Amino acid sequence: MSTAEDRHAPHATSDLGRRVAARRAQLGLSREDVAERAGTTPAFLAYVEERVSTPGIEFLVRLANALETTVRDLTGSTADLAPGGGRAGYRAQLEDIGEAECWELLDGYGVGRVALEGRDGLMVIPVNYQVVDREIVFMTAADSSLARGAASGTEVAFEEDRLDEAFSQGWSVLLVGPVRTVSDETSVRRIREAVHSEPWAGDGRDTVVTLSPRRVTGRRIRVPGAPGTPSGSAGQGPPRQ
């Protein structure tokens, strides 16, 4: 759980600090939780997140273990590499995810991918999204392929996923259904008030498009013994070094 200190903390001023804070938030851990796992103090962890710091490799290894990731990921060495390049987990298991959990995993808003038929054929584009009343909301440009498809009620596929590179496991959620343009002023205002994140691609994306899924499915890869698995060590920190 995040604490009041976390919510009101200043923005990190280093790439390492931003990655540490983002990973901690992704795992739903407080600074106290991570500090206990890494064998340090919440004050020093706050310093790492909020200042331009250069901790030693021994601490970085402990911190990466505490955050269930790798030193390379925390330091940005893999930022420009395609995910999923690691080896498959030992005795990996593939399982289906129920619809209710799929919506929980989408977690309100983020960045996903939309597959649709464009002028030059099938295309897949990254998009910011927002979940509003069991619909996926996109803010796009009026002349975009997504807006043109929404004008005719075309059907698209939307995918979101998370990968844990350190343990070669993760999940993906797939939604399929028609998209439409929202033009009613009251509905547009309600949706915009609910949007938490502006499109990463920049300004000029004021057209509201919604996806009403007729099919919601998900799949998860688990690795026995890895964090998050029933037989794993989720919630337990690494040994102090």
Salt bridges, closest charged atoms under 4 A:
GLU5 OE2 - ARG31 NH1 3.16
ASP6 OD2 - ARG24 NH1 3.20
ASP6 OD1 - ARG31 NE 3.84
ASP15 OD1 - ARG18 NH2 2.36
GLU49 OE2 - ARG24 NE 2.72
GLU49 OE1 - ARG31 NH2 3.12
GLU50 OE2 - ARG31 NH2 2.76
GLU50 OE1 - ARG51 NH1 3.79
GLU58 OE2 - ARG62 NH1 3.71
GLU68 OE2 - ARG37 NH1 3.14
GLU95 OE2 - ARG220 NH1 3.50
GLU95 OE2 - ARG222 NE 2.97
GLU101 OE2 - ARG220 NH2 2.65
ASP133 OD2 - ARG190 NH1 2.94
GLU155 OE1 - ARG214 NE 2.77
GLU159 OE1 - ARG113 NH1 2.68
GLU160 OE2 - ARG162 NH1 3.27
ASP161 OD2 - ARG113 NH1 2.93
ASP164 OD2 - ARG23 NH2 3.96
